[in-house]
Amino acid sequence: MTLAVPFHRPAITDADIAAVTDTLRSGWLTMGERVEAFEEALRDQTDAAHVVAVNSCTAALHLALVAHGVGPGDEVIVPTLTFAATGNVVEHVGARPVLVDVQAKTGNIDPAAVQAALTERTKAIIPVHFAGVPCDMHALLDLAADRDLALIEDAAHALGAEYRGTRVGAIGDATCFSFYATKNLTTGEGGAVALDAASVAERIRRLRLHGLSRDAWKRYGAGASWRYAIEDCGFKYNMTDLNAALGLSQLERFPAMQARRAEIVAKYDAAFARLRGVERPEVPADRESARHLYPLRVAAGNRDRFIERMAARGIGCSVHFIPLHLHPHYQDTYGYRHGDFPVAENWGEREVSLPLFPAMTDAEVEAVIAAVTEAVRGRA
Ligand SMILES: *Cc1c(COP(=O)(O)O)cnc(C)c1O
């Protein structure tokens, strides 16, 4: 009997639980002091001048597009190898997602493909730091500066990553993080925008709560004013103190959790270096990965069977991602077809994400390594 390992198990400690129950007893459940404290802690973590916490990375991306004036008639360049959210938010503002291919090595957006896709209507680029590895930001920053485009990063995988010594969060115009249950740091559900421009941050702050004037969330507190003004047509995207309490508690352990991810990745790398028939994830030398995923690539045509063999051994795997252009919505709406983006398709056919989470025990890591070795060699 081998050890079963789920794809993910959240790392929730007694301190996390106490932080949330303290909030439940505090008399204030929704957005309040804990959200402000979480934003402050995230500013430290990312080196960003401003952080606005919201209820998902999807909301963060949506608000970043709105606040950068992206709307109907505009085009936004998005890598096809990503999650649904990255493309959906572009349509939410009435713009058109223009899909481009990725780089073979990293699965990250290919700056040459971005350049080729630019038109007069291009308003923004949304690079995705796939698996936690930062994109080629120098090339993207140059393109964005030349054409006055907004560089809005989907950093759902990349809290803790660095590009040439600069933390992800302090590079582009706006960086969007996810604190979804499986991400490197979780608030259950949650997200944040990190950015430098004070005026844009102020607008996002307003837009996350119905467009109400700043601090309107305090209107139910003791001694607070009941008066508020609607200054913008906003959304209901605020984070709650319950979520922020969990995030703050997790953030204290973040360096330790990241260090544990690094240990697991080192074990995987060492074990799979000797294994024929798989490609390990690569991280360019000038960047530090957040190590959100361990995306192994197996032989084309073999991936689905590989996942079945892993499942038969009780090991949970996942796939990141089925490229957007292979989904019915993109094919029906924009006419994308199989064959349009061969590099992303190669990833989509061969990629399998192994379990990688800080709560994994050494025995679990060994069980995954043993199962991968057997599954690659084709023993069912
Ligand atoms: C998880 C994820 C998102 C969405 O994050 P939510 O917080 O669930 O909205 C966006 N982009 C990528 C690449 C993701 O993996």
The ligand as an SDF file (V2000), in Angstrom:
LIG
                    3D

 15 15  0  0  0  0  0  0  0  0999 V2000
   -5.8570   31.2570   -9.7240 C   0  0  0  0  0  0  0  0  0  0  0  0
   -5.6070   32.0850  -10.9220 C   0  0  0  0  0  0  0  0  0  0  0  0
   -6.3380   33.2500  -11.1930 C   0  0  0  0  0  0  0  0  0  0  0  0
   -7.5820   33.6230  -10.4570 C   0  0  0  0  0  0  0  0  0  0  0  0
   -7.4310   33.8410   -9.1190 O   0  0  0  0  0  0  0  0  0  0  0  0
   -8.7360   34.0410   -8.2250 P   0  0  0  0  0  0  0  0  0  0  0  0
   -8.1930   34.6000   -6.9560 O   0  0  0  0  0  0  0  0  0  0  0  0
   -9.3590   32.6960   -8.0650 O   0  0  0  0  0  0  0  0  0  0  0  0
   -9.6260   34.9900   -8.9310 O   0  0  0  0  0  0  0  0  0  0  0  0
   -5.9590   34.0530  -12.2500 C   0  0  0  0  0  0  0  0  0  0  0  0
   -4.9100   33.7210  -13.0300 N   0  0  0  0  0  0  0  0  0  0  0  0
   -4.2060   32.6000  -12.8300 C   0  0  0  0  0  0  0  0  0  0  0  0
   -3.0430   32.3060  -13.7330 C   0  0  0  0  0  0  0  0  0  0  0  0
   -4.5460   31.7250  -11.7920 C   0  0  0  0  0  0  0  0  0  0  0  0
   -3.8620   30.5920  -11.6210 O   0  0  0  0  0  0  0  0  0  0  0  0
  1  2  1  0
  2  3  1  0
  2 14  2  0
  3  4  1  0
  3 10  2  0
  4  5  1  0
  5  6  1  0
  6  7  2  0
  6  8  1  0
  6  9  1  0
 10 11  1  0
 11 12  2  0
 12 13  1  0
 12 14  1  0
 14 15  1  0
M  END
$$$$
